[in-house]
Every structure is written in structure tokens, then in C-alpha cells.
Amino acid sequence: MASQSNLYKFNDIYDKTYLDILKYVIVKCHNINDANDIIQETYLELWNILNKKELSNKNIKSYIIGITNNKIKKHFTLLQKIKTISIFEKNVNDIELIDLMEDDINIENFIIRRDDWTFIWKYIKSKKNQNIPKVFYLYYQMDLSIKEISKVLNVNESYIKNLIYRTLKELQSKFGNGENSND
């Protein structure tokens, strides 16, 4: 029954605040296309909060604006991180950047067959220094940063970088020519 009462409370709050929050988001957003995502994230968080604790209706709009501000900051911080230069932009000579890129890349050389990957992973796991497979797993499988890995393993960042780069160089020399050498 608690979730049913939370649903009624949520719907009441939503109906009373939606237009004001929408207006607030539209004013604060740089791109109006982001407004729907931010509104959705805001009210989803409100729903989660309502299911965890009791909120009073007093100053509820200010509370939701606080949630909205956090969602806006998070959204635009993420956008800043993923902003990249478009390869379809034109330079001063009106030539698209994509046309200036070299295209002699053989994509087939970059594909690692599953058997090769299994073989390489077994090789990494067999290393005497067992920090190497830990670092590789944390870095390549779990997408942890070098800083996060150094903190988790309680070692210097330079040690982590050294393990990664030395092992990559070793793997390149051992497996880089596309042949599996079992020595």
C-alpha cells in the first residue's frame, strides 16, 4: 500500500510542479533538446526519494529545483567531456577534415579473433607479477582509470602506467605480427 500512496503523492507533486520545473529547465539549458531528458531524470530521482523517505509538501518545488540543478550540472558536465571536433567540419580551404585523414588503414588487422584473445589473456595471467593481470582487467575490462587502479591496488600511478606500457610492448613484439608463437 505504501507504493500506492507514494504514487498518488508523486502524481500530485508532478501535476503541481511540472510546468514550473519545465520552464526552469528550458531557461537553464543551453539546448532545448536536452530538456526532456533532464525533466525525466529529475522526476525519476524524485520517485526514488519518495520510495525511500517521507517528504513534506512544504517547499517541495524548491526541493525539486535542487534535484533539477544537479541533473543539469551532471548533464552538461558529461556533454563537455564527450564534445569532440566533428570530422565533417570544413577547414579554411573548405575541405572536410575527414577528407584529409589517411585511409590506408586495414581494419582486418585490428580485429582480434576470440582464440587470439583467449591465448593472450592466458599469457597475461601466467605472468610472474600478478599485478599485471589485475591491472589489465581493471583497466581494459572494468574501464577504471590509472588513478583509480593505483588507489585500489595501493601503488603509484607511474607503476600502473609502467605495467601497462611494458606489457603492451611485450604483447606487440610477441603477438604483433599476427602469428601465435607458443614460446
C-alpha positions in Angstrom: 0.0 0.0 0.0 2.9 2.3 0.6 3.8 2.4 -3.0 0.2 3.2 -4.0 0.2 6.2 -1.6 3.6 7.2 -3.0 2.2 7.0 -6.5 -0.7 9.4 -5.5 1.7 11.7 -3.8 4.1 11.6 -6.8 1.3 12.3 -9.2 0.1 15.2 -7.1 3.6 16.8 -6.9 4.2 16.2 -10.6 0.9 17.8 -11.6 1.6 20.9 -9.3 5.2 21.4 -10.3 5.7 20.1 -13.8 5.2 23.3 -15.7 7.3 25.4 -13.4 10.1 22.8 -13.5 9.9 22.5 -17.3 10.1 26.3 -17.6 13.1 26.4 -15.2 14.9 23.6 -17.2 14.2 25.3 -20.6 15.6 28.6 -19.2 18.7 26.9 -17.8 19.5 24.6 -20.7 21.8 25.5 -23.5 20.0 23.2 -25.8 16.2 22.8 -25.6 16.5 19.2 -26.9 18.1 18.2 -23.5 15.1 19.4 -21.5 13.1 16.2 -21.8 16.0 14.1 -20.6 16.6 16.4 -17.6 13.0 16.5 -16.6 12.7 12.7 -16.9 15.9 12.2 -14.7 14.6 14.8 -12.2 11.2 13.2 -11.7 12.7 9.7 -11.6 15.0 10.7 -8.8 12.1 12.3 -7.0 10.2 9.0 -7.4 13.2 7.1 -5.9 13.4 9.5 -3.0 9.7 9.3 -2.3 10.1 5.5 -2.0 12.9 5.9 0.5 11.7 8.6 2.8 8.8 10.9 3.6 8.8 14.3 2.1 6.6 17.2 3.2 4.8 19.2 0.6 6.2 22.4 2.1 8.9 23.9 -0.3 8.6 20.8 -2.5 9.2 22.9 -5.6 12.4 24.3 -4.2 13.5 20.7 -3.4 12.7 19.6 -7.0 14.6 22.6 -8.3 17.6 21.4 -6.3 17.4 18.0 -7.9 17.0 19.6 -11.3 20.1 21.8 -10.8 22.1 18.7 -10.0 20.8 16.9 -13.1 21.6 20.0 -15.3 25.1 20.2 -13.9 25.6 16.4 -14.4 24.2 16.5 -17.9 26.4 19.4 -19.1 29.5 18.1 -17.4 29.0 14.9 -19.3 28.4 16.8 -22.6 31.6 18.8 -22.1 33.6 15.5 -21.6 32.3 14.0 -24.8 32.5 17.0 -27.0 34.7 16.3 -29.9 35.6 18.1 -33.1 33.5 16.9 -36.0 35.3 15.1 -38.8 32.8 16.6 -41.1 33.7 20.2 -40.3 35.5 22.1 -43.0 38.8 23.8 -42.7 39.7 27.3 -44.1 40.1 25.8 -47.6 36.5 24.4 -47.4 37.8 20.8 -47.2 36.2 18.4 -44.8 38.6 17.1 -42.2 37.5 13.5 -43.0 38.9 14.0 -46.5 42.3 14.9 -45.0 42.6 11.7 -43.0 44.8 8.9 -44.3 42.7 5.9 -45.3 45.3 3.3 -45.8 44.1 1.5 -42.6 43.4 -2.2 -42.9 40.6 -2.8 -40.4 41.1 -6.6 -40.6 44.5 -6.1 -38.9 42.7 -4.6 -35.8 40.3 -7.5 -35.3 41.4 -9.9 -32.7 39.9 -13.3 -33.1 38.4 -14.8 -29.9 41.0 -17.6 -29.9 43.8 -15.0 -30.1 42.3 -13.0 -27.2 41.9 -16.2 -25.1 45.6 -17.0 -25.8 46.8 -13.5 -25.0 44.7 -13.4 -21.8 46.2 -16.8 -20.7 49.6 -15.4 -21.4 48.9 -12.3 -19.3 47.6 -14.4 -16.4 50.7 -16.6 -16.4 53.0 -13.6 -15.7 55.0 -13.9 -12.6 54.0 -10.4 -11.5 50.3 -11.0 -10.7 49.6 -7.2 -10.7 49.8 -7.3 -14.5 46.6 -9.3 -15.0 44.9 -7.3 -12.2 45.8 -4.0 -13.9 44.8 -5.2 -17.3 41.4 -6.5 -16.1 40.7 -3.3 -14.1 41.9 -1.1 -17.0 40.5 -2.8 -20.1 37.5 -4.7 -18.7 36.3 -2.5 -15.9 37.3 0.8 -17.5 38.9 2.1 -14.3 41.3 5.0 -14.7 45.0 4.6 -13.9 44.4 6.8 -10.9 41.6 4.6 -9.6 43.6 1.4 -10.2 46.6 2.8 -8.3 44.3 3.7 -5.4 42.7 0.3 -5.3 46.0 -1.6 -5.5 47.7 0.9 -3.2 50.6 1.6 -5.6 51.9 4.6 -7.6 50.3 5.7 -10.8 53.7 5.5 -12.5 53.9 1.8 -11.6 50.5 1.2 -13.2 51.5 3.1 -16.3 54.7 1.2 -16.5 53.0 -2.2 -16.2 50.5 -1.3 -18.9 53.0 0.1 -21.4 55.7 -2.5 -20.9 53.2 -5.3 -21.2 51.6 -3.8 -24.3 55.1 -3.5 -25.8 55.8 -7.1 -24.9 52.5 -8.3 -26.4 53.1 -6.3 -29.5 56.5 -7.9 -30.0 55.2 -11.4 -29.1 51.9 -11.3 -30.9 52.0 -8.2 -33.1 52.9 -10.0 -36.3 49.6 -11.9 -36.3 51.2 -15.2 -35.7 50.7 -17.1 -32.5 54.1 -18.1 -31.1 53.8 -20.5 -28.3 57.3 -20.0 -26.8 
